[in-house]
Amino acid sequence: MNEVYTYAISSDFRFVIAALLLCFLAVCFAGLVRYAFRSLSVLVRGWPPAHLDADGNWKPTEDGP
């Protein structure tokens, strides 16, 4: 693994590409984790919650809009 790090930092271009790739993978991983938690939440609690309509908007109250 040390060879990979040495190769990645041996030029500025490779370092920038490696950093961008690492950031991209981190964002993808965070999105997958967020999607998994959202799916689990909907699975456990159901959708929509009682205070929202089917579109996810707040239900109108009897007092006003």
Secondary structure, 3 states (H helix, E strand, C coil): CHHHHHHHCCCHHHHHHHHHHHHHHHHHHHHHHHHHHHHHHHHHHCCCCCCECCCCCECCCCCCC
